[in-house]
Amino acid sequence: MNHVSLGVLWWAGGILGVILSRNGQRSVVPAVIIAMTGFAMAGHAQSNEFSTSVHKLFGAALGCAGLARAIEVCFVLHDQPAPSTGVRAWQHVGPYFLALGGLTFMNGTEEEMAWLDGSQMDFTTFANGLFSGACFQKRHRARHSWPR
C-alpha cells in the first residue's frame, strides 16, 4: 500500500500543482510532494539494515531537495521568475539533492543491497561515494533559438 499511497499523492499533488501554477504563477506544491515522498521513503522498512539505511538516505535527499525548492520559490526568488542574468547560488542546492536522490535510487536495487550487505562495506563508505557522485551533476542553462 505504500507505493499505491505515493501514487495517489503524486496524482493528486500533480493536479493541484498544475492548477496553482496556471498563468505563470509559482507553486510550492511540487516541492512539498517531493519532500513528502522523502518522508515516506525514509520510513519504508526493508529486509536488511543496509537497505533500510539506503532508503533513509534516499528519503533525506528528497526531503532536502523539496525543502530547498520551497525556500527557493518563497524566499530566494520571492515568487518571481528566475532572473535571466543567471542562477543564484542557492539554486544549486535543490538539484544537488535531487542528483543524490537519483543516484541513491539507482544504486538501491535489491540485488545490489544483498551484495553490499554481505561485502563488509559499511553504509557510510557507500554514502560517501553517492555524495561524491552527486557533485558531478551540472546545470545547463536553456538556450533558445527564438527571440525572447
N, C-alpha and C positions, 0 to 999 in steps of 0.2 A: 504493500500500500504506500510505502514511502515514495516510490517512483511515480505512482499514479497521482499522489497528492502534489508532487512537484510539477507534474504535467499540468494539472489544473491551475496551480499557482502561476505558471508561465503563460497559460492560455488566458486566464482572467487578467493577470497583470499586463500582458501584451495588449489586450483590448483597451484597458484603462490607459496605458501609456500612449497608445495611438490617439485616443480621444483627447487626452490632455495636451498632446503635442501638436495639435492642429494649428494651422496658421502661423507656423514658425515659433510657437511657444515652447519653452523648455520645460522638462518634467523630470522629477527625481524618481519617478516610478521604476524605470529600468534599473536604476542603482539600488533601490530597495529590494527589487526582485532578486538581483544578483546576491545581495547581502543575505537575504532570507534563504536562498539556496545554499549559501555558505554555512549558515547556521544549521540547516538540515544535514548537510554532508558531514559537518564536524561531529554530529551526534549519531551518525549512522554506524552502528556496531558491525564489526566484521569478524571473520572466523579466526584471525590471528592478530597478535599485538602489533606486528609491523604494519599490516594492512589498516588497522584501526588508526595508527599514527599517521599514515599517509592520508586517510580520509580527514583527519583533524587538520592537517596542513592544507589540504585542498579547500576545506571549509574556511579556514582562516584567510587563505589567499583571496577567495571570493568575497568574504566579508570585508576585507581591507579594500578590495577593488570597488565594491559598492559604496563604501563609506567615502573613499577618495573621490569618486564621481559625484556623490551628493555634495560634498564640500566644494568641488569644482563648480558645479552648477549654481549653488546657493551663495557661496562666499567669495570665490575667485572671479567668476565671470558675472556675478550678480544678475543671473537670468538673462544675460545678453549673449549674442553670438560670440564665438572666439574671435579675437582681433585678427585682421588679415596680415598684420605685421609679423606674426609668428606665434609660437607656442610658449605659454608661460611655464615656469619651472614646475609648478605643482601638477601640471597636466601630464607629466611623465610618470607620476605615482600610480595612477589607475592602470595604465597599460602594463606597467611592470608587474603588478599583482595579477592581472589577467594572464600575462605570459606565464607567470609562476603557476597559476591555477591550471593552465593548459598543459604545461609540462608535467605537473603532478598527476593530472587526469590521464595523460597518455602513458605515463610510467606506472600507473596503478592497476595494471591488468592482473587478473587472478594468477596467471602463470608466473609473472614476474614477482608478485608478492610471495608466492610459495618458494621461489628460488631464493629471493633475498632473505626470507625468514630463516632459511637453513644455511645461509652463506657466511654467517658470523659477522656480517656488516651491521653496525648499529644504525639506527634511524637517523641520527644527527649527521653522519657522514653522507648518507643518501640525500638528506635535505640540503646539505651544503652544495652538493652537485646541482640540485634543482635551482637553488638560489643563484648560483653562478650562471647556469644556462639562461635564466630569465634576464640576465644582464645583456644578452645578445639581441634582445628584441629591438627593433628600430622603428621609429615613427617616420612615416612618409607623408610629406605634405602633398595634398592633392593638386595636380596641375591640370588645368582645363584648357582646351584649345579654343573655347568660345569666349567672347568678351564678358566681362562681369557687369 
